[in-house]
Amino acid sequence: MKRSDSWPSMDWKPDPSQPLPLYQQIELYIRQKITSGEWAPGTLLPSQRTLAQSMGINRSTLVSALDNLTAAGMIEGRHGGGTYVCSLDWNALPVREIPNWEEASEEGSYYPNLPEVQQINRSEFQPGIIRLGTGELAPELMPHDEFNEILLTLSRRSHSLNYLEPQGSLELRVALSTYLQTQGIQASPASILIVSGSIQALHLVSVGLLPRGATVLLEKPSYLYSIHAFQSAGLKMGGIPLDDEGIQLTELSQASNRAFKQGNFPLLYTIPSFHNPTGNLMSTQRREELLATAYTTGCSILEDAAYTDLWLDEPAPKPLKALDLEGRVLHMGTLSKAVSPGLRLGWLVGPEPVIRRLADIKMQTDYGTSSLAQEAAAVWFADGYHERHMDRLRPELRSRRDCMLELLQRYFGELAQWNIPRGGFYIWLQLTCAPLSIRRLFQMCLDRGVLIHPGYLYNRLDQEHIRLSYAYCTPEQMEQGLVILAETVRELLSSVEK
Amino acid sequence: MKRSDSWPSMDWKPDPSQPLPLYQQIELYIRQKITSGEWAPGTLLPSQRTLAQSMGINRSTLVSALDNLTAAGMIEGRHGGGTYVCSLDWNALPVREIPNWEEASEEGSYYPNLPEVQQINRSEFQPGIIRLGTGELAPELMPHDEFNEILLTLSRRSHSLNYLEPQGSLELRVALSTYLQTQGIQASPASILIVSGSIQALHLVSVGLLPRGATVLLEKPSYLYSIHAFQSAGLKMGGIPLDDEGIQLTELSQASNRAFKQGNFPLLYTIPSFHNPTGNLMSTQRREELLATAYTTGCSILEDAAYTDLWLDEPAPKPLKALDLEGRVLHMGTLSKAVSPGLRLGWLVGPEPVIRRLADIKMQTDYGTSSLAQEAAAVWFADGYHERHMDRLRPELRSRRDCMLELLQRYFGELAQWNIPRGGFYIWLQLTCAPLSIRRLFQMCLDRGVLIHPGYLYNRLDQEHIRLSYAYCTPEQMEQGLVILAETVRELLSSVEK
């Protein structure tokens, strides 16, 4: 318990020029200290004399404030003297007195992130943690000098600080139209919507195109099981298994037919190139067959091309959108994976009625993506930064991939098996040893300073996978992290055997 | 009808290296031309020989493609020769053949913008239009040189291109905490969430804190009737009338009690300073009484401070958040009105559980606001740009306000009455002449190159108001626009009298 004589001298005083009476200002001040947790339950307050003196007020004014706080159950006088901060059950207070935000927070229509995802989001900012699963380029792989050059370029020209067009900056959409052409996609600027990262594209498609209750088909496992873009819009998800060539079409066709029978508009969300989390690359043949299946079953496709540029051995087959005869494919891309996630810049390509509709909804949710980010991205594509960056990045990423594969060989030969990704960030490590609790493994690793992404984030029932990423850690951290991971697996195994 | 001899020479050819057969590529190409509207219905195609030659293919390959297009009802041969693009009712096609995106677009759970709002959003980008109602600073009032300076500063330092913390850049939150203190608000960085403009804050509160079916109380008229942040989250809106001092508390207290009886968590959305669209300024006394009413009726408050810094005669009274003893007020601010809407940068201040919950949802909708925008905003506040800009902006805006008031006196003396706003952007013009159709007035003005914001956008039943803004037009445009508006009103009146 904190003694009052240990209080630092208080420099706060109520301000007589404010409209609130002094005693209410004092009450407010102390309430905030308590509710913010700065004055924790059990804290002994300084004496009334000390407080009144340091605040430069009459003791009677102070007493009014303290009386109110006592009545509200926030502080209490104890036998033997002294005033203490109560340990209060805020949730037990009648809602009319204090808005019960915690409870309100439970009530919204949006699902909270999974606890592990929240924990991962927070842990990623803990200094010193080894991020073995982070789906993000390491800072040293990002184009810092290039962005400084771009900022310098931007600082020398005039730009719009006003709202931009609903679909986003025309300059950027023109640059993207040219860029998409290099991937075989014919997209006029009118068929492109600029979004704040591809997660926003998912969100817009969810709330803009699909009725509540509809089912979205997607690979199982998929990145999307770890977020709630679809569920929060009241959509269901139907998982379709993968094989080495990509998504399995018999299952897709059955699920699509089922959706139709239920009166739904079937939509497949897919990451055909360097899939998250499995690293899977859909073959050219499977892509063509997928489009044929979509055609015959009436299914539309939302193609996520986040990792397409990140090929390591040879370029990925043409995107589904490039093969699309029917305006059946919506195509989304982003700078987050290959360039900079912090920029929050992505795009969605599709038939103009869809793009206009989603642009309208985007205006209602954030009134467009930051003009600064859009201008920087326009220069990024138009001035050739993108290609030069990719040319430099690929060998770096390839050597990190090879390093991780070598380390896995060394430390996981008996424990697991894995794919050899031909691009993207991910190795989908399958623990082949005796079954163990991945949930415990996650927590134990975290306690040891290693952050992994458990497979059940991508498939609720998964009990044997871990998503590894070679994009974030240095080779040294990779080794350190994998050694700790292997040790922890062994430890869990031996505790299971006992 | 376009004649085939008038076709420009076609430079497109199918690519044999692509996985798709040539005839499918041709089919795709022509389909896209037709669905994009580039080849409009009724267009006469070049002859098969010309097409085959220019595409460098066998005529039989071309015929396969044309046959498929004919079967799909997209082109047709006519008696007397020639192949024409059909005028197709796309919506009549069976959904299994072409995804009916138009129909899908109607199905999403998100409401489209009101037709007038969509029209306004589009018209604002028509060159030459006089924007008499635009709630945005004119480009010449925006701090262009200062942003170029900031970009130069940023180009010389290192920055994060990675994802930022869920609540936003700490540097910016620290700078905002200091800025908020100048407004009397004590907010630690942990109680601040960076958002992409205040419309996103509304969206997050809607989906994060309130259950579907709950009622949000708000001023009537209000900015919020023109967008769907609340309705799209399944919330109802309950309007509370305004008087000269601000929102009317008897009505608020009744509505709040009603909400409670229905088992809802009552929340009031309010713009106490320089209200949109009325320019209303809530008095100090009304603010205090509002908090007392909120306290006794258990209502929480979402305070929108977008216009607070834009006082013209004297600073606005302290924000509600500065008077809040209970953690009952969520406070939102933005750079969009006083600085730059294109930057898309705002903030939400509130109890930490709320902020954490909403940060989690924000991560799911866009994974945070652009780091570039956040860095620029941090420099903007930390290096004193904000205060200097406001000091320069106020006299400019004041003189535009005075100019508009003078013009109203000159041209609308017999037609209307209006308030004298003490800050913000808006004059709420009430047509006091005989009733007329504001809807027709809007369209007629638009045809004459003048864009007004009809009052019914802010209150569905309103038939007599127009929101004018003195922030966007130059004095010359203001006069031109108001003269046209007055003439159009008179014309409508005389047609009514007849």
Boltz contact constraints between the chains, C-beta under 6 A:
constraints:
  - contact:
      token1: [A, 19]
      token2: [B, 284]
      max_distance: 6.0
  - contact:
      token1: [A, 20]
      token2: [B, 323]
      max_distance: 6.0
  - contact:
      token1: [A, 28]
      token2: [B, 325]
      max_distance: 6.0
  - contact:
      token1: [A, 35]
      token2: [B, 327]
      max_distance: 6.0
  - contact:
      token1: [A, 96]
      token2: [B, 298]
      max_distance: 6.0
  - contact:
      token1: [A, 98]
      token2: [B, 326]
      max_distance: 6.0
  - contact:
      token1: [A, 99]
      token2: [B, 300]
      max_distance: 6.0
  - contact:
      token1: [A, 99]
      token2: [B, 328]
      max_distance: 6.0
  - contact:
      token1: [A, 101]
      token2: [B, 351]
      max_distance: 6.0
  - contact:
      token1: [A, 101]
      token2: [B, 353]
      max_distance: 6.0
  - contact:
      token1: [A, 101]
      token2: [B, 354]
      max_distance: 6.0
  - contact:
      token1: [A, 102]
      token2: [B, 353]
      max_distance: 6.0
  - contact:
      token1: [A, 104]
      token2: [B, 209]
      max_distance: 6.0
  - contact:
      token1: [A, 104]
      token2: [B, 265]
      max_distance: 6.0
  - contact:
      token1: [A, 105]
      token2: [B, 353]
      max_distance: 6.0
  - contact:
      token1: [A, 105]
      token2: [B, 357]
      max_distance: 6.0
  - contact:
      token1: [A, 107]
      token2: [B, 211]
      max_distance: 6.0
  - contact:
      token1: [A, 108]
      token2: [B, 207]
      max_distance: 6.0
  - contact:
      token1: [A, 108]
      token2: [B, 208]
      max_distance: 6.0
  - contact:
      token1: [A, 108]
      token2: [B, 209]
      max_distance: 6.0
  - contact:
      token1: [A, 108]
      token2: [B, 210]
      max_distance: 6.0
  - contact:
      token1: [A, 109]
      token2: [B, 207]
      max_distance: 6.0
  - contact:
      token1: [A, 109]
      token2: [B, 212]
      max_distance: 6.0
  - contact:
      token1: [A, 109]
      token2: [B, 233]
      max_distance: 6.0
  - contact:
      token1: [A, 110]
      token2: [B, 207]
      max_distance: 6.0
  - contact:
      token1: [A, 110]
      token2: [B, 208]
      max_distance: 6.0
  - contact:
      token1: [A, 110]
      token2: [B, 361]
      max_distance: 6.0
  - contact:
      token1: [A, 112]
      token2: [B, 360]
      max_distance: 6.0
  - contact:
      token1: [A, 113]
      token2: [B, 360]
      max_distance: 6.0
  - contact:
      token1: [A, 121]
      token2: [B, 166]
      max_distance: 6.0
  - contact:
      token1: [A, 125]
      token2: [B, 165]
      max_distance: 6.0
  - contact:
      token1: [A, 136]
      token2: [B, 162]
      max_distance: 6.0
  - contact:
      token1: [A, 139]
      token2: [B, 162]
      max_distance: 6.0
  - contact:
      token1: [A, 142]
      token2: [B, 161]
      max_distance: 6.0
  - contact:
      token1: [A, 148]
      token2: [B, 155]
      max_distance: 6.0
  - contact:
      token1: [A, 151]
      token2: [B, 151]
      max_distance: 6.0
  - contact:
      token1: [A, 151]
      token2: [B, 154]
      max_distance: 6.0
  - contact:
      token1: [A, 151]
      token2: [B, 155]
      max_distance: 6.0
  - contact:
      token1: [A, 152]
      token2: [B, 155]
      max_distance: 6.0
  - contact:
      token1: [A, 154]
      token2: [B, 151]
      max_distance: 6.0
  - contact:
      token1: [A, 155]
      token2: [B, 148]
      max_distance: 6.0
  - contact:
      token1: [A, 155]
      token2: [B, 151]
      max_distance: 6.0
  - contact:
      token1: [A, 155]
      token2: [B, 152]
      max_distance: 6.0
  - contact:
      token1: [A, 160]
      token2: [B, 342]
      max_distance: 6.0
  - contact:
      token1: [A, 161]
      token2: [B, 142]
      max_distance: 6.0
  - contact:
      token1: [A, 161]
      token2: [B, 340]
      max_distance: 6.0
  - contact:
      token1: [A, 161]
      token2: [B, 342]
      max_distance: 6.0
  - contact:
      token1: [A, 162]
      token2: [B, 136]
      max_distance: 6.0
  - contact:
      token1: [A, 162]
      token2: [B, 139]
      max_distance: 6.0
  - contact:
      token1: [A, 162]
      token2: [B, 341]
      max_distance: 6.0
  - contact:
      token1: [A, 162]
      token2: [B, 342]
      max_distance: 6.0
  - contact:
      token1: [A, 163]
      token2: [B, 341]
      max_distance: 6.0
  - contact:
      token1: [A, 164]
      token2: [B, 342]
      max_distance: 6.0
  - contact:
      token1: [A, 165]
      token2: [B, 125]
      max_distance: 6.0
  - contact:
      token1: [A, 166]
      token2: [B, 121]
      max_distance: 6.0
  - contact:
      token1: [A, 196]
      token2: [B, 366]
      max_distance: 6.0
  - contact:
      token1: [A, 197]
      token2: [B, 366]
      max_distance: 6.0
  - contact:
      token1: [A, 197]
      token2: [B, 367]
      max_distance: 6.0
  - contact:
      token1: [A, 199]
      token2: [B, 367]
      max_distance: 6.0
  - contact:
      token1: [A, 200]
      token2: [B, 366]
      max_distance: 6.0
  - contact:
      token1: [A, 203]
      token2: [B, 365]
      max_distance: 6.0
  - contact:
      token1: [A, 207]
      token2: [B, 108]
      max_distance: 6.0
  - contact:
      token1: [A, 207]
      token2: [B, 109]
      max_distance: 6.0
  - contact:
      token1: [A, 207]
      token2: [B, 110]
      max_distance: 6.0
  - contact:
      token1: [A, 208]
      token2: [B, 108]
      max_distance: 6.0
  - contact:
      token1: [A, 208]
      token2: [B, 110]
      max_distance: 6.0
  - contact:
      token1: [A, 209]
      token2: [B, 104]
      max_distance: 6.0
  - contact:
      token1: [A, 209]
      token2: [B, 108]
      max_distance: 6.0
  - contact:
      token1: [A, 211]
      token2: [B, 107]
      max_distance: 6.0
  - contact:
      token1: [A, 212]
      token2: [B, 109]
      max_distance: 6.0
  - contact:
      token1: [A, 227]
      token2: [B, 364]
      max_distance: 6.0
  - contact:
      token1: [A, 228]
      token2: [B, 364]
      max_distance: 6.0
  - contact:
      token1: [A, 233]
      token2: [B, 109]
      max_distance: 6.0
  - contact:
      token1: [A, 265]
      token2: [B, 104]
      max_distance: 6.0
  - contact:
      token1: [A, 284]
      token2: [B, 19]
      max_distance: 6.0
  - contact:
      token1: [A, 298]
      token2: [B, 96]
      max_distance: 6.0
  - contact:
      token1: [A, 300]
      token2: [B, 99]
      max_distance: 6.0
  - contact:
      token1: [A, 323]
      token2: [B, 20]
      max_distance: 6.0
  - contact:
      token1: [A, 325]
      token2: [B, 28]
      max_distance: 6.0
  - contact:
      token1: [A, 326]
      token2: [B, 98]
      max_distance: 6.0
  - contact:
      token1: [A, 327]
      token2: [B, 35]
      max_distance: 6.0
  - contact:
      token1: [A, 328]
      token2: [B, 99]
      max_distance: 6.0
  - contact:
      token1: [A, 340]
      token2: [B, 161]
      max_distance: 6.0
  - contact:
      token1: [A, 341]
      token2: [B, 162]
      max_distance: 6.0
  - contact:
      token1: [A, 341]
      token2: [B, 163]
      max_distance: 6.0
  - contact:
      token1: [A, 342]
      token2: [B, 160]
      max_distance: 6.0
  - contact:
      token1: [A, 342]
      token2: [B, 161]
      max_distance: 6.0
  - contact:
      token1: [A, 342]
      token2: [B, 162]
      max_distance: 6.0
  - contact:
      token1: [A, 342]
      token2: [B, 164]
      max_distance: 6.0
  - contact:
      token1: [A, 342]
      token2: [B, 371]
      max_distance: 6.0
  - contact:
      token1: [A, 343]
      token2: [B, 370]
      max_distance: 6.0
  - contact:
      token1: [A, 344]
      token2: [B, 370]
      max_distance: 6.0
  - contact:
      token1: [A, 351]
      token2: [B, 101]
      max_distance: 6.0
  - contact:
      token1: [A, 353]
      token2: [B, 101]
      max_distance: 6.0
  - contact:
      token1: [A, 353]
      token2: [B, 102]
      max_distance: 6.0
  - contact:
      token1: [A, 353]
      token2: [B, 105]
      max_distance: 6.0
  - contact:
      token1: [A, 354]
      token2: [B, 101]
      max_distance: 6.0
  - contact:
      token1: [A, 357]
      token2: [B, 105]
      max_distance: 6.0
  - contact:
      token1: [A, 360]
      token2: [B, 112]
      max_distance: 6.0
  - contact:
      token1: [A, 360]
      token2: [B, 113]
      max_distance: 6.0
  - contact:
      token1: [A, 361]
      token2: [B, 110]
      max_distance: 6.0
  - contact:
      token1: [A, 364]
      token2: [B, 227]
      max_distance: 6.0
  - contact:
      token1: [A, 364]
      token2: [B, 228]
      max_distance: 6.0
  - contact:
      token1: [A, 365]
      token2: [B, 203]
      max_distance: 6.0
  - contact:
      token1: [A, 366]
      token2: [B, 196]
      max_distance: 6.0
  - contact:
      token1: [A, 366]
      token2: [B, 197]
      max_distance: 6.0
  - contact:
      token1: [A, 366]
      token2: [B, 200]
      max_distance: 6.0
  - contact:
      token1: [A, 367]
      token2: [B, 197]
      max_distance: 6.0
  - contact:
      token1: [A, 367]
      token2: [B, 199]
      max_distance: 6.0
  - contact:
      token1: [A, 370]
      token2: [B, 343]
      max_distance: 6.0
  - contact:
      token1: [A, 370]
      token2: [B, 344]
      max_distance: 6.0
  - contact:
      token1: [A, 370]
      token2: [B, 370]
      max_distance: 6.0
  - contact:
      token1: [A, 370]
      token2: [B, 373]
      max_distance: 6.0
  - contact:
      token1: [A, 371]
      token2: [B, 342]
      max_distance: 6.0
  - contact:
      token1: [A, 372]
      token2: [B, 372]
      max_distance: 6.0
  - contact:
      token1: [A, 372]
      token2: [B, 373]
      max_distance: 6.0
  - contact:
      token1: [A, 373]
      token2: [B, 370]
      max_distance: 6.0
  - contact:
      token1: [A, 373]
      token2: [B, 372]
      max_distance: 6.0
